[in-house]
């Protein structure tokens, strides 16, 4: 097949929402060019997603907008379960210093995030955004470059891509193009969502409230200084109540002041996962691949995890001779993870909607008693993201308890200045060791073109050493997305098996990573 080089691009991304633009930025960081096609000319102005976790903040850091996101977001204290009279049944605290180095929960306004992402996109020469266009066709997806056709004011156009990312939402054309269909996880409810801007005396705490009232389940949160969100489940044939009637329980009885309704709309919350996420080099990400009820705030989070998981693998295949089988691990890792998160959200939804049956009082007392157990609420408030399941890029086992989890991100020293760990590690694989790496680990790292770093040389506060001790690990191999790929158990001096993943990465001896991808750490020597 002869393809006009002017129309050839490594990656076409369909959809310029947060998932699509973040994917483009992560590819650009690795030197992979992309074209983003978006039907809307400008950022959608109304709020949608409002919550994220510390893992997502870390992904945005990798995309180059971590500081900008911190400036437009605010930490939330956690989650409370309330009964119909708004009495607290349980409280699950979230800290401002999570495993990934950021607040465990952050509130934000999605249009602000999208503007931050698009501004970053405009600064990257590797990225091109074509807005106000309609994608009309994708495929074939099986072999060779993928043809993408689109239409704008000047007519019809085509691009040929080495890979296509479908970040085009629940009604995805990309999902249709690869023959994907929804797997229904059996949750469907109609809810009213209200966003209000007011300086009035709204009764709230600095977190999320879930009202477990079978007659009127609701979610409430303060998003920013004067912005609040309410979500109410609607009964059959219902939907005419005024905003003031619905939010009255959160306002003083005598309050008759004004408030600005930023958005009032109805959604049908659904739980679905696409049966297939890939055909050839065409992939589904975000809402094109999975839909979740919003009860645990993981809809956008799951999509950004998709982008982080896929981009480093595709970059390795396109640029570093990675085996094509690397791309198979995108769906095998992300699909079970996304399904788990969706089911967790469904479970929370059922807990809310069944909150005032005959056993409600007993359940409230049981929850209150359980929350007095030392450490229980802290345990329940930990990361919602489970470890990745075993596979070619996650070597799980009895003595590999850290495999599939994320490495924590403390502050370290880079070029004599404080920096977060990921800045020091760059985009490469890295071997982190509890003690000075021995000859075998040093030789392995050198053969893969990566570094073996002793955590004592990083200058952190002891977080990494404690993490390794807790996991009974002598050393770990970190993937570029900071997931632990393999573990050297305590008492051993080498990875139990390297042949499987070494052949998958298809790496032979290559130069040590450049200063761009692996900044120098100055406290002590970091290569032994």
C-alpha positions as CSV (number, residue, x, y, z in Angstrom):
1,X,0.0,0.0,0.0
2,X,1.3,3.4,-1.0
3,X,0.5,6.1,1.4
4,X,1.0,9.9,0.9
5,X,3.7,10.8,3.4
6,X,2.0,14.2,4.0
7,X,-1.0,12.3,5.3
8,X,1.0,9.8,7.4
9,X,1.2,10.3,11.2
10,X,2.3,7.9,14.0
11,X,-0.9,8.3,16.1
12,X,-4.3,9.7,15.4
13,X,-6.4,10.4,18.6
14,X,-10.1,10.7,18.1
15,X,-11.5,13.0,20.8
16,X,-9.8,16.0,22.6
17,X,-11.3,15.5,26.0
18,X,-9.0,15.0,29.0
19,X,-8.2,11.4,28.1
20,X,-7.3,12.1,24.5
21,X,-5.2,15.2,25.2
22,X,-3.4,13.5,28.1
23,X,-2.6,10.6,25.8
24,X,-1.2,13.1,23.2
25,X,1.0,14.8,25.9
26,X,2.3,11.4,27.2
27,X,3.2,10.4,23.7
28,X,4.9,13.7,23.0
29,X,7.0,13.3,26.1
30,X,8.4,10.1,24.5
31,X,8.9,11.9,21.1
32,X,5.8,10.3,19.4
33,X,3.9,12.7,17.1
34,X,0.1,12.7,17.1
35,X,-2.9,14.4,15.5
36,X,-5.9,14.9,17.7
37,X,-9.3,15.2,16.0
38,X,-12.1,16.9,17.9
39,X,-15.7,17.7,16.7
40,X,-16.0,20.7,19.1
41,X,-14.2,23.9,18.3
42,X,-13.6,24.9,21.9
43,X,-13.5,23.3,25.4
44,X,-17.0,22.2,26.5
45,X,-17.8,25.0,29.1
46,X,-20.0,23.1,31.6
47,X,-18.7,21.1,34.5
48,X,-18.8,17.3,34.4
49,X,-16.0,15.4,36.2
50,X,-15.2,17.0,39.6
51,X,-13.0,14.5,41.5
52,X,-9.7,12.7,41.0
53,X,-7.2,10.8,43.2
54,X,-3.5,11.0,43.8
55,X,-2.6,8.4,41.1
56,X,-4.3,10.6,38.5
57,X,-2.4,13.7,39.8
58,X,0.8,11.7,39.3
59,X,-0.3,10.9,35.7
60,X,-1.0,14.5,35.0
61,X,2.5,15.2,36.4
62,X,3.9,12.8,33.8
63,X,1.9,14.7,31.2
64,X,3.6,17.9,32.2
65,X,0.7,19.6,34.0
66,X,1.1,18.5,37.6
67,X,1.7,21.9,39.0
68,X,-1.0,23.5,36.9
69,X,-3.5,20.9,38.1
70,X,-2.5,21.6,41.7
71,X,-3.2,25.3,41.2
72,X,-6.8,24.7,40.0
73,X,-7.8,21.8,42.4
74,X,-8.3,21.6,46.1
75,X,-7.9,18.6,48.5
76,X,-11.0,16.9,49.9
77,X,-11.1,15.2,53.3
78,X,-12.8,12.0,52.2
79,X,-16.3,10.4,52.1
80,X,-19.1,10.4,54.6
81,X,-22.2,8.1,54.5
82,X,-25.3,9.9,55.8
83,X,-28.7,8.5,56.7
84,X,-32.0,10.2,55.6
85,X,-31.8,12.7,58.4
86,X,-28.2,13.6,57.4
87,X,-26.7,11.9,60.4
88,X,-23.2,10.5,59.8
89,X,-23.1,6.7,59.7
90,X,-19.5,6.4,58.6
91,X,-16.6,8.6,57.6
92,X,-13.7,7.6,55.5
93,X,-10.8,10.1,55.7
94,X,-8.5,10.9,52.9
95,X,-5.1,12.5,53.5
96,X,-3.3,15.3,51.8
97,X,-0.1,13.2,51.3
98,X,-1.1,10.0,49.5
99,X,1.0,7.1,48.2
100,X,1.6,9.0,44.9
101,X,2.8,12.2,46.5
102,X,-0.4,14.2,46.2
103,X,-3.7,14.6,48.1
104,X,-5.7,11.3,48.0
105,X,-8.7,13.1,46.6
106,X,-8.8,16.4,44.8
107,X,-11.8,18.4,43.6
108,X,-11.7,20.4,40.3
109,X,-13.7,21.9,37.5
110,X,-13.4,19.9,34.3
111,X,-13.4,22.9,31.9
112,X,-10.5,24.4,33.8
113,X,-8.6,21.1,33.5
114,X,-9.3,20.8,29.8
115,X,-8.0,24.4,29.3
116,X,-4.8,23.5,31.2
117,X,-4.4,20.4,29.0
118,X,-5.0,22.2,25.7
119,X,-2.6,25.0,26.6
120,X,0.0,22.3,27.2
121,X,-0.9,20.6,24.0
122,X,-0.3,23.9,22.1
123,X,3.2,24.1,23.5
124,X,4.2,20.7,22.2
125,X,5.5,20.6,18.6
126,X,4.8,16.8,18.5
127,X,1.0,17.4,18.8
128,X,-1.5,18.9,16.4
129,X,-5.1,19.6,17.3
130,X,-7.7,19.8,14.6
131,X,-10.9,21.0,16.1
132,X,-14.3,21.5,14.6
133,X,-14.0,18.3,12.5
134,X,-16.2,15.2,12.1
135,X,-14.5,11.8,11.9
136,X,-16.3,9.8,9.3
137,X,-14.4,6.6,9.1
138,X,-11.8,4.4,10.8
139,X,-10.2,1.3,9.3
140,X,-9.3,-1.2,8.3
141,X,-7.7,-1.9,11.6
142,X,-6.2,-5.4,11.1
143,X,-2.9,-4.9,9.2
144,X,-0.7,-2.0,8.0
145,X,-1.4,1.7,8.6
146,X,-5.0,2.6,9.6
147,X,-7.0,5.0,7.4
148,X,-8.9,7.8,9.3
149,X,-11.2,10.0,7.3
150,X,-12.7,13.3,8.5
151,X,-14.6,16.3,7.3
152,X,-14.2,20.0,8.0
153,X,-15.3,23.3,6.5
154,X,-13.0,22.8,3.5
155,X,-14.1,19.2,2.6
156,X,-13.1,15.6,3.2
157,X,-9.6,14.6,4.3
158,X,-7.7,11.4,5.3
159,X,-4.9,10.5,7.5
160,X,-2.9,7.2,7.7
161,X,-1.7,6.3,11.2
162,X,0.5,3.6,12.8
163,X,-2.1,3.6,15.6
164,X,-5.5,5.1,16.4
165,X,-6.8,5.9,19.9
166,X,-10.5,6.1,20.2
167,X,-11.1,8.6,23.0
168,X,-14.5,9.5,21.6
169,X,-16.9,8.8,24.5
170,X,-19.8,6.5,25.2
171,X,-21.2,6.8,21.6
172,X,-17.8,5.9,20.2
173,X,-17.4,5.6,16.4
174,X,-14.1,3.9,17.1
175,X,-15.8,1.2,19.2
176,X,-18.2,0.6,16.3
177,X,-15.3,0.5,13.8
178,X,-13.6,-2.4,15.7
179,X,-16.9,-4.3,16.2
180,X,-17.0,-3.7,20.0
181,X,-20.2,-4.1,21.9
182,X,-21.2,-3.3,25.6
183,X,-21.1,-5.8,28.4
184,X,-23.9,-4.7,30.7
185,X,-23.0,-4.8,34.4
186,X,-26.6,-4.4,35.4
187,X,-26.9,-0.9,36.8
188,X,-29.0,1.8,35.3
189,X,-30.6,4.7,37.2
190,X,-31.8,8.2,36.3
191,X,-30.3,11.0,38.3
192,X,-30.5,14.8,38.3
193,X,-27.2,16.6,38.5
194,X,-27.1,20.2,39.7
195,X,-24.1,22.6,39.8
196,X,-24.6,25.8,41.8
197,X,-22.4,28.8,42.4
198,X,-23.3,30.7,45.6
199,X,-21.9,32.6,48.5
200,X,-24.8,31.5,50.6
201,X,-24.3,29.6,53.9
202,X,-24.4,26.1,52.5
203,X,-23.9,23.4,55.2
204,X,-21.0,21.2,54.1
205,X,-17.7,19.7,55.1
206,X,-14.6,19.6,53.0
207,X,-15.4,16.2,51.4
208,X,-18.1,14.2,49.7
209,X,-21.4,13.2,51.3
210,X,-23.4,10.2,50.2
211,X,-27.0,10.3,51.5
212,X,-28.1,6.7,51.9
213,X,-31.8,7.3,51.7
214,X,-33.9,4.8,49.8
215,X,-36.5,7.5,49.1
216,X,-34.1,10.1,47.9
217,X,-30.4,8.9,47.5
218,X,-28.1,11.9,46.9
219,X,-24.5,12.9,46.6
220,X,-23.2,16.3,47.6
221,X,-19.8,18.0,47.5
222,X,-18.1,21.3,47.6
223,X,-16.1,21.6,44.4
224,X,-14.4,25.1,44.8
225,X,-14.8,28.2,46.9
226,X,-18.3,28.9,45.9
227,X,-19.2,26.0,43.6
228,X,-21.2,23.0,44.8
229,X,-22.6,19.9,43.2
230,X,-25.7,17.9,44.1
231,X,-26.8,14.6,42.5
232,X,-30.3,13.2,43.2
233,X,-31.8,9.9,42.1
234,X,-35.1,10.4,40.3
235,X,-38.1,8.2,40.8
236,X,-40.3,6.9,37.9
237,X,-42.1,9.9,36.4
238,X,-40.3,12.4,38.6
239,X,-38.2,15.3,37.6
240,X,-40.1,18.6,38.0
241,X,-38.9,19.6,41.5
242,X,-37.1,22.9,41.6
243,X,-33.5,23.3,42.5
244,X,-34.4,25.2,45.6
245,X,-36.7,22.3,46.8
246,X,-34.0,19.7,46.2
247,X,-31.1,21.5,47.9
248,X,-33.2,23.0,50.8
249,X,-31.8,20.4,53.4
250,X,-28.3,22.0,52.9
251,X,-29.5,25.6,53.4
252,X,-30.7,27.4,56.6
253,X,-34.6,27.3,56.7
254,X,-34.8,31.1,56.6
255,X,-32.4,31.5,53.6
256,X,-34.0,33.2,50.7
257,X,-30.9,34.4,48.9
258,X,-30.0,34.0,45.3
259,X,-27.7,31.3,43.8
260,X,-26.5,30.8,40.2
261,X,-27.5,27.4,38.7
262,X,-24.4,26.7,36.5
263,X,-25.9,23.4,35.2
264,X,-29.0,21.4,35.8
265,X,-29.3,18.2,33.8
266,X,-30.4,14.6,33.9
267,X,-28.2,11.6,33.4
268,X,-28.8,7.9,33.2
269,X,-26.0,6.3,35.2
270,X,-24.9,3.0,33.6
271,X,-22.3,0.3,34.3
272,X,-20.8,-1.1,31.1
273,X,-17.5,-2.4,29.8
274,X,-16.7,-3.0,26.1
275,X,-16.2,-6.6,25.1
276,X,-13.1,-5.7,23.1
277,X,-10.7,-2.8,23.5
278,X,-8.5,-3.4,20.5
279,X,-8.4,-4.4,16.9
280,X,-4.9,-4.4,15.3
281,X,-3.5,-0.9,16.1
282,X,-6.9,0.6,16.9
283,X,-7.6,1.0,20.7
284,X,-10.4,2.2,22.9
285,X,-9.8,4.5,25.9
286,X,-12.0,6.2,28.5
287,X,-15.7,6.2,28.1
288,X,-15.4,4.5,24.7
289,X,-14.2,1.4,26.7
290,X,-16.0,1.6,30.0
291,X,-18.9,3.5,31.7
292,X,-19.3,3.7,35.5
293,X,-21.7,5.3,37.9
294,X,-20.0,8.3,39.5
295,X,-20.4,7.2,43.2
296,X,-16.6,6.8,43.9
297,X,-15.4,9.4,41.4
298,X,-13.5,7.1,39.2
299,X,-14.9,7.7,35.7
300,X,-12.3,10.1,34.4
301,X,-9.6,8.5,36.5
302,X,-10.1,5.2,34.7
303,X,-9.7,6.9,31.4
304,X,-6.4,8.6,32.4
305,X,-5.1,5.2,33.6
306,X,-5.9,3.8,30.2
307,X,-3.8,6.6,28.6
308,X,-0.8,6.1,30.9
309,X,-0.9,2.3,30.5
310,X,-1.0,2.3,26.7
311,X,1.2,5.3,25.7
312,X,4.5,4.0,27.1
313,X,3.9,0.6,25.5
314,X,3.1,2.0,22.1
315,X,6.1,4.3,22.2
316,X,8.3,1.4,23.0
317,X,6.9,-0.6,20.0
318,X,7.2,2.3,17.6
319,X,10.6,3.6,18.7
320,X,12.6,1.0,20.6
321,X,11.9,-2.3,19.0
322,X,9.4,-3.5,21.6
323,X,7.6,-6.7,20.7
324,X,4.0,-6.3,19.3
325,X,2.8,-8.5,22.1
326,X,3.4,-5.5,24.4
327,X,0.2,-4.0,23.0
328,X,-1.8,-7.1,23.9
329,X,-1.1,-6.3,27.6
330,X,-3.1,-3.0,27.4
331,X,-6.5,-4.7,27.4
332,X,-5.4,-7.7,29.6
333,X,-4.2,-5.3,32.3
334,X,-6.7,-2.4,32.0
335,X,-10.0,-4.3,31.3
336,X,-10.1,-6.3,34.6
337,X,-8.9,-3.3,36.5
338,X,-11.7,-1.1,35.0
339,X,-14.3,-3.8,35.6
340,X,-13.3,-3.9,39.3
341,X,-13.6,-0.2,39.7
342,X,-17.0,-0.2,37.9
343,X,-18.3,-3.0,40.2
344,X,-17.1,-1.0,43.2
345,X,-19.0,2.0,42.1
346,X,-22.1,-0.2,41.5
347,X,-21.8,-1.6,45.0
348,X,-21.7,1.9,46.4
349,X,-24.7,2.8,44.4
350,X,-26.7,-0.1,45.8
351,X,-25.6,0.7,49.3
352,X,-26.9,4.2,48.8
353,X,-30.2,3.4,47.2
354,X,-31.1,0.7,49.8
355,X,-30.2,2.8,52.8
356,X,-33.5,3.3,54.5
357,X,-35.1,-0.2,54.5
358,X,-36.2,-1.9,57.7
359,X,-32.6,-2.6,58.8
360,X,-31.3,1.0,58.3
361,X,-31.1,1.8,62.1
362,X,-29.3,-1.5,62.8
363,X,-26.9,-0.8,59.9
364,X,-26.2,2.7,61.1
365,X,-25.2,1.4,64.6
366,X,-23.1,-1.4,63.0
367,X,-21.3,1.1,60.8
368,X,-20.7,3.5,63.7
369,X,-19.3,0.6,65.8
370,X,-17.1,-0.6,62.9
371,X,-15.7,2.9,62.4
372,X,-14.5,2.9,66.0
373,X,-12.2,-0.1,65.3
374,X,-8.6,1.3,65.1
375,X,-7.3,1.7,61.6
376,X,-10.5,0.4,59.9
377,X,-11.6,3.7,58.3
378,X,-8.0,4.4,57.3
379,X,-7.9,1.0,55.6
380,X,-11.2,1.7,53.8
381,X,-9.9,5.1,52.7
382,X,-6.8,3.7,50.9
383,X,-6.4,3.8,47.1
384,X,-9.4,2.5,45.2
385,X,-7.0,1.3,42.4
386,X,-6.2,-2.4,43.0
387,X,-2.9,-4.0,41.9
388,X,-2.7,-5.2,38.3
389,X,-3.3,-8.9,37.8
390,X,-0.5,-11.3,36.9
391,X,0.7,-11.2,33.3
392,X,3.7,-10.8,31.0
393,X,4.5,-7.4,32.5
394,X,3.5,-8.2,36.1
395,X,5.4,-11.2,37.6
396,X,3.2,-12.0,40.6
397,X,4.0,-14.7,43.1
398,X,4.0,-15.6,46.8
399,X,7.2,-13.7,47.4
400,X,6.3,-10.9,45.1
401,X,3.7,-9.0,47.1
402,X,4.7,-5.6,45.6
403,X,4.3,-6.8,42.0
404,X,1.4,-5.0,40.2
405,X,1.4,-2.1,42.7
406,X,2.7,1.4,42.2
407,X,6.0,2.6,43.7
408,X,5.4,5.5,46.1
409,X,6.6,8.9,45.0
410,X,8.5,10.8,47.7
411,X,10.6,13.9,47.3
412,X,14.3,13.2,46.3
413,X,17.2,15.3,45.0
414,X,17.7,16.0,41.3
415,X,20.6,18.1,40.2
416,X,20.9,19.4,43.7
417,X,17.3,20.5,44.0
418,X,14.3,18.8,45.5
419,X,12.1,17.0,43.0
420,X,9.5,14.2,43.0
421,X,10.8,10.7,42.4
422,X,9.4,10.4,38.9
423,X,11.3,13.4,37.7
424,X,14.5,11.6,38.8
425,X,13.6,8.3,37.1
426,X,12.5,9.8,33.8
427,X,10.7,7.6,31.3
428,X,12.9,4.5,31.6
429,X,12.6,1.2,33.4
430,X,14.4,1.4,36.7
431,X,15.8,-1.1,39.2
432,X,15.4,0.1,42.7
433,X,17.4,-1.7,45.4
434,X,17.3,-1.7,49.2
435,X,21.1,-2.0,49.4
436,X,24.0,-1.4,47.0
437,X,23.2,-3.4,43.9
438,X,25.4,-6.4,43.3
439,X,27.2,-7.3,40.1
440,X,24.2,-9.4,38.7
441,X,21.7,-6.6,39.1
442,X,24.1,-4.0,37.8
443,X,24.9,-6.2,34.7
444,X,21.2,-6.7,34.1
445,X,20.4,-3.0,34.3
446,X,23.3,-2.2,31.9
447,X,22.1,-4.8,29.4
448,X,18.7,-3.3,29.4
449,X,20.0,0.2,29.1
450,X,18.6,1.3,32.4
451,X,19.9,2.1,35.9
452,X,20.1,0.3,39.1
453,X,19.6,2.8,42.0
454,X,20.0,2.2,45.7
455,X,17.1,4.0,47.5
456,X,19.6,5.3,50.1
457,X,21.2,7.4,47.2
458,X,18.0,9.1,46.3
459,X,17.9,11.2,49.5
460,X,14.2,10.7,50.3
461,X,12.8,10.6,53.8
462,X,13.0,6.8,54.1
463,X,9.7,6.2,52.3
464,X,11.2,3.9,49.6
465,X,13.3,1.8,52.1
466,X,10.2,1.3,54.3
467,X,8.1,0.3,51.3
468,X,10.7,-2.3,50.2
469,X,11.0,-3.7,53.7
470,X,7.2,-3.9,54.0
471,X,7.1,-5.8,50.8
472,X,10.0,-8.1,51.8
473,X,11.8,-7.0,48.6
474,X,15.6,-6.7,48.0
475,X,14.9,-4.9,44.7
476,X,12.1,-4.1,42.3
477,X,11.9,-3.5,38.6
478,X,9.8,-0.5,37.9
479,X,8.0,0.0,34.6
480,X,7.8,3.5,33.0
481,X,4.3,3.9,34.5
482,X,5.9,3.1,37.9
483,X,4.1,-0.2,38.3
484,X,6.3,-2.9,39.9
485,X,7.0,-5.4,37.1
486,X,9.2,-7.9,39.0
487,X,10.6,-8.4,42.5
488,X,13.8,-9.7,44.0
489,X,12.6,-11.2,47.3
490,X,14.6,-10.6,50.5
491,X,17.5,-13.0,50.7
492,X,18.0,-13.2,47.0
493,X,20.3,-11.2,44.7
494,X,18.7,-11.4,41.3
495,X,15.2,-11.5,39.7
496,X,13.9,-15.1,39.7
497,X,13.3,-15.0,35.9
498,X,14.1,-12.4,33.3
499,X,13.8,-14.3,30.0
500,X,10.0,-13.8,29.6
501,X,9.8,-10.1,30.1
502,X,13.3,-9.4,28.5
503,X,12.2,-11.0,25.2
504,X,8.9,-9.1,25.3
505,X,10.6,-5.8,25.7
506,X,12.9,-6.8,22.8
507,X,15.7,-4.8,24.3
508,X,19.4,-5.5,23.6
509,X,22.2,-3.5,25.0
510,X,21.5,0.2,24.4
511,X,22.9,3.5,25.7
512,X,22.2,4.5,29.2
513,X,19.2,6.8,29.2
514,X,19.9,10.4,28.3
515,X,19.8,13.3,30.7
516,X,16.4,14.2,29.3
517,X,14.8,11.0,30.4
518,X,17.0,10.3,33.5
519,X,18.1,13.4,35.3
520,X,21.3,13.1,37.4
521,X,20.9,12.6,41.1
522,X,23.6,14.3,42.9
523,X,23.6,13.2,46.6
524,X,25.7,10.2,46.0
525,X,26.7,8.0,43.1
526,X,23.6,6.3,41.7
527,X,25.1,3.7,39.4
528,X,27.3,1.0,40.9
